[in-house]
Amino acid sequence: MFTSRLHIQQVTFPLDEQADWLNDPRNTEFSEQRHHHHDKASCAKYIAECSVFWGIQEIDSGEWIGTASAFIDEHNEVADVGILIHWEYAGKGYGKEAWGRICDFLLESRGLRKVEAGCMATNKPMRRLAESAGMVLDGERKNHFLSKEGHPVGMLMYAKWPKGR
């Protein structure tokens, strides 16, 4: 898949940079991955568990700038999607580009009836990303997470359906 600036390609192997990204707290401040130490083996295990795993590459530089994953519930025609854009590329619209393209692919090409994503209520970048991609708030689990400071934080669930549904 392509956008104007990105090549989003399905991969079945860990990117060389992936474990370093996941071990960097600047990338995982709002992620449950912050509780784990990652290496190539843990990344490979995660990729194997995903229904689809993508590497996100900047076309001009050829640099890997992030990853995205989908866990597809075929029986209910729903995908739970996640994304990680390396902090050095944050705020440049890459996440929005990739997220929008991935959600559209899952809804249109895979024929799913719903794409969903959850995030900490304090994760303002992910909330903006979901909303900018046309997702709507679909529910909240109050006090679901503990913040890095140890305070209870809700989990917000966002969803998007195909056009016309």
C-alpha positions as CSV (number, residue, x, y, z in Angstrom):
1,M,0.0,0.0,0.0
2,F,1.1,3.5,-0.7
3,T,0.3,7.0,0.3
4,S,1.9,10.1,-1.2
5,R,4.9,9.8,1.2
6,L,4.7,6.2,2.6
7,H,5.1,2.6,1.6
8,I,3.1,0.5,4.0
9,Q,4.1,-3.1,3.4
10,Q,3.2,-6.3,5.1
11,V,6.2,-7.9,6.8
12,T,6.6,-11.3,8.5
13,F,9.9,-10.6,10.2
14,P,11.0,-8.0,12.8
15,L,12.5,-4.8,11.4
16,D,16.1,-4.3,12.6
17,E,15.0,-1.1,14.4
18,Q,11.9,-2.5,16.0
19,A,13.2,-3.8,19.4
20,D,15.1,-0.5,19.9
21,W,11.9,1.5,19.2
22,L,9.9,-0.6,21.7
23,N,12.6,-0.2,24.4
24,D,12.6,3.6,24.0
25,P,10.2,5.3,26.4
26,R,9.7,8.2,24.0
27,N,7.9,5.7,21.7
28,T,5.9,3.8,24.3
29,E,4.8,6.4,26.8
30,F,1.2,5.4,26.3
31,S,1.7,1.8,25.3
32,E,1.5,-1.3,27.3
33,Q,4.7,-2.3,25.6
34,R,6.4,0.0,28.1
35,H,6.2,-2.7,30.7
36,H,8.3,-5.2,28.7
37,H,11.9,-5.5,27.4
38,H,12.0,-6.3,23.7
39,D,14.4,-8.2,21.5
40,K,14.3,-9.7,18.1
41,A,12.6,-12.9,19.4
42,S,9.9,-11.0,21.3
43,C,9.2,-8.9,18.2
44,A,9.0,-12.0,16.0
45,K,6.6,-13.6,18.5
46,Y,4.3,-10.6,18.4
47,I,4.4,-10.4,14.6
48,A,3.4,-14.1,14.4
49,E,0.4,-13.4,16.7
50,C,-0.9,-10.6,14.5
51,S,-3.3,-11.2,11.7
52,V,-1.5,-8.6,9.7
53,F,1.7,-6.7,10.5
54,W,3.1,-3.8,8.4
55,G,6.3,-1.9,8.3
56,I,5.9,1.8,7.5
57,Q,8.6,3.2,5.3
58,E,9.2,6.8,4.2
59,I,9.5,6.7,0.4
60,D,11.9,9.6,-0.1
61,S,14.5,8.4,2.4
62,G,13.8,4.7,2.4
63,E,13.8,4.8,6.2
64,W,11.5,2.6,8.3
65,I,9.6,5.1,10.5
66,G,7.1,2.8,12.2
67,T,4.9,-0.3,12.3
68,A,1.2,-1.1,12.4
69,S,-0.7,-4.2,13.3
70,A,-4.2,-5.6,13.0
71,F,-5.8,-8.4,15.0
72,I,-8.8,-9.6,12.9
73,D,-11.8,-11.3,14.4
74,E,-13.1,-13.0,11.2
75,H,-16.3,-14.3,12.9
76,N,-17.4,-10.8,13.8
77,E,-15.7,-9.0,10.8
78,V,-13.8,-6.6,13.1
79,A,-10.1,-5.6,13.2
80,D,-8.3,-4.1,16.3
81,V,-5.6,-1.9,14.9
82,G,-2.5,-0.4,16.5
83,I,0.4,1.8,15.2
84,L,3.8,3.0,16.3
85,I,5.5,5.9,14.6
86,H,9.1,6.5,15.8
87,W,9.2,9.7,17.9
88,E,11.6,11.4,15.5
89,Y,8.8,11.3,12.9
90,A,5.9,12.3,15.2
91,G,3.9,15.4,14.4
92,K,4.6,15.3,10.7
93,G,1.3,13.7,9.6
94,Y,2.9,10.2,8.9
95,G,0.7,8.5,11.5
96,K,-2.5,10.0,10.0
97,E,-1.5,9.0,6.5
98,A,-0.6,5.4,7.5
99,W,-3.6,5.0,9.8
100,G,-6.1,6.3,7.3
101,R,-4.8,4.0,4.5
102,I,-4.7,1.0,6.8
103,C,-8.2,1.5,8.1
104,D,-9.6,2.0,4.5
105,F,-7.7,-1.1,3.4
106,L,-9.3,-3.2,6.1
107,L,-12.8,-1.9,5.6
108,E,-12.8,-1.8,1.8
109,S,-10.3,-4.5,0.6
110,R,-10.8,-7.0,3.5
111,G,-14.5,-6.3,3.7
112,L,-14.6,-5.9,7.4
113,R,-17.6,-4.2,9.0
114,K,-15.7,-2.4,11.7
115,V,-12.2,-1.2,12.6
116,E,-11.4,-0.4,16.2
117,A,-8.6,0.9,18.4
118,G,-8.1,1.6,22.1
119,C,-5.9,4.1,23.8
120,M,-5.3,5.7,27.2
121,A,-7.5,8.7,27.7
122,T,-4.4,10.7,28.3
123,N,-2.9,9.8,24.9
124,K,-3.9,13.0,23.0
125,P,-1.9,12.2,19.9
126,M,-3.7,8.9,19.4
127,R,-7.0,10.4,20.1
128,R,-6.4,13.1,17.5
129,L,-5.2,10.5,15.0
130,A,-8.3,8.3,15.5
131,E,-10.7,11.3,15.2
132,S,-8.8,12.7,12.1
133,A,-9.3,9.3,10.4
134,G,-13.1,9.5,10.9
135,M,-13.2,7.2,13.9
136,V,-15.8,7.9,16.6
137,L,-15.7,7.3,20.4
138,D,-17.3,3.9,20.8
139,G,-16.9,3.3,24.6
140,E,-14.8,3.8,27.6
141,R,-13.3,1.6,30.3
142,K,-12.9,3.7,33.3
143,N,-9.6,3.5,35.3
144,H,-8.5,0.6,33.0
145,F,-4.7,1.5,32.9
146,L,-2.2,2.9,35.4
147,S,-0.3,5.8,34.0
148,K,3.5,5.9,34.2
149,E,3.0,7.9,37.4
150,G,0.7,5.2,38.8
151,H,-2.6,7.1,38.4
152,P,-5.7,5.3,37.1
153,V,-6.5,6.3,33.5
154,G,-9.4,5.3,31.3
155,M,-9.2,3.4,28.1
156,L,-11.1,5.0,25.2
157,M,-12.3,2.8,22.4
158,Y,-12.6,4.3,18.9
159,A,-14.4,2.7,15.9
160,K,-14.9,3.3,12.2
161,W,-17.3,1.6,9.9
162,P,-17.4,1.4,6.1
163,K,-19.0,4.4,4.3
164,G,-22.7,3.9,4.0
165,R,-23.1,1.7,7.1
